[in-house]
């Protein structure tokens, strides 16, 4: 397959080699989770892998691991002495549904807590807006 500038095959080789070294032939690794990969990727750059399990947001196998659970957020806020901010954290960053579990966006929660650490009167904001 020929794509612009002829770099497609080289890039596929690079990514496949990198992931094989990091995942497939890594003797120190027992289990890995990759996120953000489209299902079609399993059929192209990952052909060197075996035993891939494709899960969507409707699957319940690992649903609580796609974000922070409510208990994890409560524990974190308590640990850092920020428990008075629980309701605003819940209002702003809770609501992602994976399988049967509602989770918080970890990136937003961590960034907001980091901001609160410096200024206790900080207002929540959308931290994911600039991540794309």
C-alpha positions as semicolon CSV with decimal commas, in nm:
position;residue;x (nm);y (nm);z (nm)
1;X;0,000;0,000;0,000
2;X;0,148;0,334;-0,103
3;X;0,074;0,647;0,098
4;X;0,206;1,001;0,092
5;X;0,587;1,008;0,085
6;X;0,606;0,630;0,119
7;X;0,643;0,638;0,498
8;X;0,338;0,429;0,586
9;X;0,514;0,091;0,575
10;X;0,814;0,229;0,764
11;X;0,591;0,373;1,035
12;X;0,395;0,048;1,071
13;X;0,724;-0,141;1,106
14;X;0,848;0,106;1,369
15;X;0,529;0,098;1,577
16;X;0,495;-0,280;1,551
17;X;0,860;-0,330;1,656
18;X;0,829;-0,085;1,944
19;X;0,514;-0,247;2,079
20;X;0,651;-0,599;2,037
21;X;0,958;-0,504;2,241
22;X;0,755;-0,322;2,506
23;X;0,476;-0,575;2,533
24;X;0,513;-0,911;2,362
25;X;0,877;-0,998;2,428
26;X;0,912;-0,814;2,759
27;X;0,994;-1,082;3,017
28;X;0,932;-0,838;3,303
29;X;0,572;-0,777;3,197
30;X;0,290;-1,011;3,287
31;X;-0,013;-0,803;3,186
32;X;-0,068;-0,476;2,999
33;X;-0,363;-0,255;2,916
34;X;-0,363;-0,032;2,610
35;X;-0,629;0,233;2,575
36;X;-0,737;0,450;2,289
37;X;-0,674;0,187;2,022
38;X;-0,935;0,138;1,756
39;X;-1,055;-0,214;1,691
40;X;-0,920;-0,200;1,335
41;X;-0,572;-0,158;1,482
42;X;-0,587;-0,517;1,599
43;X;-0,594;-0,624;1,236
44;X;-0,307;-0,406;1,112
45;X;-0,018;-0,283;1,328
46;X;-0,078;-0,541;1,599
47;X;-0,063;-0,849;1,380
48;X;0,255;-0,950;1,560
49;X;0,062;-0,984;1,885
50;X;-0,159;-1,262;2,002
51;X;-0,407;-1,290;2,287
52;X;-0,547;-0,939;2,243
53;X;-0,879;-0,877;2,411
54;X;-1,079;-0,586;2,271
55;X;-1,311;-0,425;2,526
56;X;-1,549;-0,138;2,470
57;X;-1,700;0,101;2,722
58;X;-2,006;-0,122;2,747
59;X;-1,809;-0,425;2,868
60;X;-1,814;-0,488;3,242
61;X;-1,493;-0,688;3,284
62;X;-1,272;-0,396;3,390
63;X;-1,531;-0,120;3,411
64;X;-1,407;0,028;3,740
65;X;-1,054;0,069;3,603
66;X;-1,140;0,325;3,335
67;X;-1,143;0,607;3,590
68;X;-1,156;0,683;3,961
69;X;-1,444;0,532;4,155
70;X;-1,640;0,746;4,400
71;X;-1,468;0,576;4,695
72;X;-1,122;0,640;4,545
73;X;-1,204;1,010;4,503
74;X;-1,336;1,036;4,859
75;X;-1,025;0,862;4,995
76;X;-0,791;1,084;4,793
77;X;-0,964;1,405;4,902
78;X;-0,958;1,290;5,264
79;X;-0,590;1,193;5,242
80;X;-0,498;1,541;5,116
81;X;-0,733;1,723;5,356
82;X;-0,960;1,842;5,075
83;X;-1,279;1,656;5,165
84;X;-1,479;1,981;5,170
85;X;-1,439;1,990;4,789
86;X;-1,607;1,653;4,735
87;X;-1,940;1,786;4,605
88;X;-1,779;2,014;4,348
89;X;-1,544;1,736;4,234
90;X;-1,843;1,504;4,200
91;X;-2,046;1,767;4,016
92;X;-1,768;1,851;3,769
93;X;-1,580;1,527;3,710
94;X;-1,815;1,235;3,780
95;X;-2,047;1,087;3,525
96;X;-1,852;0,865;3,288
97;X;-2,029;0,531;3,255
98;X;-1,822;0,221;3,177
99;X;-2,013;-0,104;3,192
100;X;-2,212;-0,078;3,512
101;X;-1,982;0,161;3,698
102;X;-1,985;0,538;3,706
103;X;-1,634;0,681;3,726
104;X;-1,457;1,015;3,748
105;X;-1,216;1,149;3,488
106;X;-0,873;1,093;3,651
107;X;-0,697;1,367;3,454
108;X;-0,947;1,631;3,565
109;X;-0,958;1,518;3,927
110;X;-0,579;1,510;3,962
111;X;-0,533;1,849;3,797
112;X;-0,801;2,009;4,009
113;X;-0,655;1,864;4,331
114;X;-0,312;1,988;4,226
115;X;-0,460;2,334;4,176
116;X;-0,637;2,317;4,513
117;X;-0,308;2,230;4,680
118;X;-0,176;2,574;4,585
119;X;-0,501;2,771;4,620
120;X;-0,785;2,635;4,833
121;X;-1,033;2,875;4,668
122;X;-0,964;2,747;4,314
123;X;-1,262;2,686;4,092
124;X;-1,304;2,359;3,895
125;X;-1,239;2,368;3,522
126;X;-1,227;2,137;3,223
127;X;-0,866;2,017;3,203
128;X;-0,926;1,779;2,911
129;X;-1,015;2,057;2,671
130;X;-0,651;2,108;2,567
131;X;-0,548;1,741;2,557
132;X;-0,654;1,667;2,201
